[in-house]
Amino acid sequence: GGDMVKVVVSGEKKILSLNLDPNLLNEDKEMIEDLILVAINQAIEKVDSISKEKMGSLTGGMNIPGLF
């Protein structure tokens, strides 16, 4: 949504902050809800990606069953 919604998620997948561009508040409720959901899902995906990347470097790229 053009950086209109920013979400910060911890490594434990807890939402730490949510920031809405003030101009977004002029939009309709459904659009705002959709933008928030997209931002949250993207933040969680980024946490997952970073976690996998860091675990891969720790395990030397070995595939350990049950880890992911």
C-alpha positions as CSV (number, residue, x, y, z in Angstrom):
1,G,0.0,0.0,0.0
2,G,2.8,2.5,-0.8
3,D,4.2,2.3,2.7
4,M,0.9,3.6,4.1
5,V,0.9,0.8,6.7
6,K,4.1,-0.3,8.6
7,V,4.2,-3.3,10.9
8,V,7.1,-4.4,13.1
9,V,7.1,-8.1,14.1
10,S,9.5,-9.7,16.6
11,G,11.3,-13.0,16.0
12,E,8.6,-14.6,18.1
13,K,6.0,-13.3,15.6
14,K,4.5,-10.8,18.0
15,I,3.4,-7.5,16.6
16,L,5.5,-4.8,18.2
17,S,4.1,-1.8,16.4
18,L,1.6,-0.7,13.8
19,N,1.9,2.7,12.1
20,L,-0.7,4.1,9.7
21,D,-0.1,7.0,7.4
22,P,-2.6,9.8,8.5
23,N,-3.8,10.1,4.9
24,L,-4.9,6.5,5.0
25,L,-7.6,7.4,7.5
26,N,-9.5,9.2,4.7
27,E,-10.0,5.8,2.9
28,D,-12.8,3.3,3.4
29,K,-12.7,0.8,6.3
30,E,-12.4,-2.3,4.1
31,M,-9.4,-0.9,2.2
32,I,-7.6,0.0,5.5
33,E,-8.3,-3.5,6.9
34,D,-6.9,-5.1,3.7
35,L,-3.8,-3.0,3.8
36,I,-3.2,-3.9,7.5
37,L,-3.6,-7.6,6.8
38,V,-1.2,-7.4,3.9
39,A,1.4,-5.5,6.0
40,I,1.1,-8.0,8.9
41,N,1.5,-11.0,6.6
42,Q,4.5,-9.5,4.8
43,A,6.2,-8.8,8.1
44,I,5.6,-12.4,9.3
45,E,6.9,-13.8,6.0
46,K,10.0,-11.6,6.5
47,V,10.6,-12.9,10.0
48,D,10.3,-16.5,8.7
49,S,12.7,-15.8,5.9
50,I,15.3,-14.2,8.2
51,S,14.9,-17.1,10.7
52,K,15.5,-19.7,8.0
53,E,18.5,-17.8,6.7
54,K,20.1,-17.6,10.1
55,M,19.3,-21.2,10.9
56,G,20.8,-22.2,7.6
57,S,24.1,-20.5,8.4
58,L,24.1,-22.2,11.9
59,T,23.4,-25.7,10.6
60,G,25.7,-25.3,7.6
61,G,22.8,-25.9,5.2
62,M,22.0,-29.3,6.6
63,N,18.4,-30.3,6.5
64,I,17.4,-31.2,10.0
65,P,13.9,-32.9,10.1
66,G,11.4,-31.2,12.2
67,L,13.3,-27.9,12.4
68,F,11.3,-26.2,9.6
